[in-house]
Amino acid sequence: MAEINFFSRLANLWAGFVSLWITDVEKRHPEIAYQNAIDSMIEKYTRLKSATAAIIRRRQDLELRMKSEEGELASVAADLEGAMATGQDDLAVVLIQKKNALDASIATLKGDLTQAQTDAEEAKDSLLQVKNEIEKLKAEKDRMLAQMQSAQARVKIQNQLEGLSVDAEVRALDNVREHIKNTVAEANLGKELRDSDLDVRLAKLRQSSGAITAKQQLEEMKKARAAQAAGASAGKSM
């Protein structure tokens, strides 16, 4: 029992894989799915057509039997009138029995023929319905495949347009801009680090002090020259 269950589960699993594979193939190739559906409908139409032909043939056979027995009934009725007119009672009895049998048979045939006519009409309606479904399915196939091809072409064009978009170039420039800003920031950071270094600050201080000392010396030299010039002017006046 366990072995049977194992093989049953394995068969179901395999059937599931095959079904998924077929579904995937049909999605990639919808024309195959449509054609399979159309072929299935055509096969159904062929079987239904054969069945309808058999039903119509039965109706025709019943109609022929009805016509034949109605003709025979008319003949028996005429013979019965003749037998009664000529006083042939024994023959009349036989003809009456035959007439009764024909009446019963014709009544049964009428019921069968009515049913056969109904069956034939229903079969023809079903046949026409299946035929219309086939035509609709063919038209749908052409329409849907055309839509599919149009959609695929649009997607292809959109992908090409996206490939030509400036978004990629803009993103590339953004990266370049970001890199430049980072480089400038690194350079500024190096300068700030140097400015904050004690040795650098001390060197700047000494440079600033030297400039102040030089300015003081310049002022003293100017004063000395001015004093000399004033002394020379006073000597000349005396």
Contacts in CASP RR format, 6 or more apart in sequence:
PFRMAT RR
TARGET T0000
AUTHOR 0000-0000-0000
METHOD contacts of the structure
MODEL  1
MAEINFFSRLANLWAGFVSLWITDVEKRHPEIAYQNAIDSMIEKYTRLKS
ATAAIIRRRQDLELRMKSEEGELASVAADLEGAMATGQDDLAVVLIQKKN
ALDASIATLKGDLTQAQTDAEEAKDSLLQVKNEIEKLKAEKDRMLAQMQS
AQARVKIQNQLEGLSVDAEVRALDNVREHIKNTVAEANLGKELRDSDLDV
RLAKLRQSSGAITAKQQLEEMKKARAAQAAGASAGKSM
25 32 0 8 1.000
26 32 0 8 1.000
26 33 0 8 1.000
30 144 0 8 1.000
30 145 0 8 1.000
30 148 0 8 1.000
31 141 0 8 1.000
31 145 0 8 1.000
34 137 0 8 1.000
34 140 0 8 1.000
34 141 0 8 1.000
34 144 0 8 1.000
34 145 0 8 1.000
35 141 0 8 1.000
37 137 0 8 1.000
38 134 0 8 1.000
38 137 0 8 1.000
38 138 0 8 1.000
38 141 0 8 1.000
41 130 0 8 1.000
41 133 0 8 1.000
41 134 0 8 1.000
41 137 0 8 1.000
42 134 0 8 1.000
44 130 0 8 1.000
45 127 0 8 1.000
45 130 0 8 1.000
45 131 0 8 1.000
45 134 0 8 1.000
48 123 0 8 1.000
48 126 0 8 1.000
48 127 0 8 1.000
48 130 0 8 1.000
49 127 0 8 1.000
51 123 0 8 1.000
52 120 0 8 1.000
52 123 0 8 1.000
52 124 0 8 1.000
52 126 0 8 1.000
52 127 0 8 1.000
55 116 0 8 1.000
55 119 0 8 1.000
55 120 0 8 1.000
55 123 0 8 1.000
56 120 0 8 1.000
56 123 0 8 1.000
56 124 0 8 1.000
58 116 0 8 1.000
59 113 0 8 1.000
59 116 0 8 1.000
59 117 0 8 1.000
59 119 0 8 1.000
59 120 0 8 1.000
62 109 0 8 1.000
62 112 0 8 1.000
62 113 0 8 1.000
62 116 0 8 1.000
63 113 0 8 1.000
65 109 0 8 1.000
66 106 0 8 1.000
66 109 0 8 1.000
66 110 0 8 1.000
66 113 0 8 1.000
69 102 0 8 1.000
69 105 0 8 1.000
69 106 0 8 1.000
69 109 0 8 1.000
70 106 0 8 1.000
72 102 0 8 1.000
73 99 0 8 1.000
73 102 0 8 1.000
73 103 0 8 1.000
73 106 0 8 1.000
76 95 0 8 1.000
76 98 0 8 1.000
76 99 0 8 1.000
76 102 0 8 1.000
77 99 0 8 1.000
79 91 0 8 1.000
79 95 0 8 1.000
80 92 0 8 1.000
80 95 0 8 1.000
80 96 0 8 1.000
80 99 0 8 1.000
82 88 0 8 1.000
83 89 0 8 1.000
83 91 0 8 1.000
83 92 0 8 1.000
83 95 0 8 1.000
84 92 0 8 1.000
194 200 0 8 1.000
195 201 0 8 1.000
END
